[in-house]
Amino acid sequence: MAEKGREKGEKSRPVVVDEDLIVELNFVPQWARKPPEEIQYDVRRSRDRPARSRDLDRRGQRRGRRPDRPAPGPKRRERRPPPRDSAPGDRRGERRREHVEIPPVRVSFLPNQKRLAAVIQRIRSENRAFPLAAMASLFLASPDYCSVKIESDKAGKLALFRCKRCRMPALTRDLAGAHVLNEHLEDYFEKEETVSDPPSGEFVCVAKCGLSGALLGPPNHHSYEQKVREMHQSRFADMPLADYQARIHTIHDADLVEKWKEESRRKVVYRKKKRKKGDDGDVEELTWSEAVEYMEKEIVPAAVEETHRVVVGADVGRRIEDQGLMAAVRSAWRRENKNPFSLILALRGAFKHMGLHVFRAGKGPGFVASTRPRAIDPEHAVDNIREVLVHLQKCPGCTRDELVAALRPDAAKDSEEVAELLSPVGWLVNRGHIIEFFNGTLSVPVSGK
């Protein structure tokens, strides 16, 4: 049935794959794929070296310490001064080291469809058997080859929320709404910068963001609260507002005050974009806070949806804003690199769906090939085929060259005798009576497997 499905698929419209997506099915370490002159070895990490060269004298013996030189004392750990702009009690380092609880979600990985189509095309063209585990590692070697699937409890105990525009997931509707405000505000508004007169009045200090270094303005200026809210929501929405406000420093510096006045001359206004054809848009100028208020009432409720399953690409998976979901993805990624169980299952299903054949070599790992393995009784075959099959039964895993060396040891490689011996091998591989693996080794299927 799988063979018929493959033939039917071949008659349909072929899959057009960009040459840049073609994957070289070369299952060797990444460093070994480079030319020898590009491989650099760190001799300092060699475990076989008994001592470093600088500790050896000319006779190859370890140098002793000079008697007039005292032994070094215990090293003291130098205390680094706090950052220049850090406020007393700044606990940014502690915040980064806080333990993030992993939510009860299931994270698995799926092969990228375009990359998968390139791999399938390569398997069919080479007509060899490739190991599933190494194939999964090949996809994991580049995050762009995978998609991330996040599933929550379908019983309703935990729900996921995602942005409809980019599918960014979150555990709460508020965090998903904050993502829409921060990342998609300009999808609904046109942003325009204008220049006006500098603020008037006497200002003796200016507030500065301790995380980004941006000037927020004097605390007694009418735009200060709006600027704090804008900075918090646009760049540090994952932090409570009170914690962010604790990281704002008030600096008494006339030069910084003048710098803020110059920056305040450039104001940003927002105009609504055309929502549908024939709409002339809106010429009304809105401030950032007015644009955000409009988004919160008119756009965010419809742009966020509740779900129990999210599949995102690698570009979204690498920048998930929800710290709990990001911790779950990273934990699953480490687990998958040790044992790519979920990706192997996904590859098995995809290969079978596309008419390829997945099988096991005895009790060993699984393989995928374009032809179904079919055992054949050598006693019912012609002489040259019987000779090849009997030898492969006795010596599985040999290559074509080893086959020739064993059966025609005295014949030249370009002789007719060798060509006659190897002539049925290609036909036997295409029929599945011989399995040719990715490394060129040959074997025969076991009857009943």
Beta strands, then each sheet from edge to edge (+ up, - down):
strand 1: 106-111
strand 2: 130-131
strand 3: 146-151
strand 4: 160-163
strand 5: 169-170
strand 6: 189-195
strand 7: 206-209
strand 8: 215-217
strand 9: 248-251
strand 10: 266-272
strand 11: 304-307
strand 12: 309-312
strand 13: 357-360
strand 14: 366-369
strand 15: 435-436
strand 16: 442-443
sheet 1: 1+ 3- 12+
sheet 2: 2+ 14- 13+
sheet 3: 5+ 4- 11+
sheet 4: 6+ 10-
sheet 5: 8+ 7- 9+
sheet 6: 15+ 16-
end
